[in-house]
Amino acid sequence: MKLYANISELSQETFNDILEFCFPHCNKLSIYFPNDCKDTLNDFKIKFLSATELYAIDDELAVLEPKEGFTMVITSLSETVQELLFELPYGEALSFGIIENEDLIFFVSEEGEIAIDLPREVIEGEALFEGFTKIND
């Protein structure tokens, strides 16, 4: 089942609860950092990149490549990375997705659009998703 919402419709607490709900279903994170960004986002970027360098990540998961004004980072969804996502400057124009193998489970666009793709039995009846637009597969 696919779910859609806008980050502006959610409190930071609800957003973090949704992240926490999705984490057990994922093993990687893909995040796009703008090369030019505000101090708060730049501070988060530096902290994030420093933390991910603490791990011995194989070449398949550790990819840094410039992309039209952005740096893309793909890393394992370790506990440290999960904790850092809770410190994400809420509402900043930042695009990221959490992934299970090759499947995108949770995505936030720069425009604040949120998309979640999880099996119906995982999300059915979950109060966190009551305000989301639902599309059945």
Order of alpha helices (4+ residues) and beta strands (2+ residues): beta-alpha-beta-alpha-beta-beta-alpha-beta-beta-beta-alpha-beta
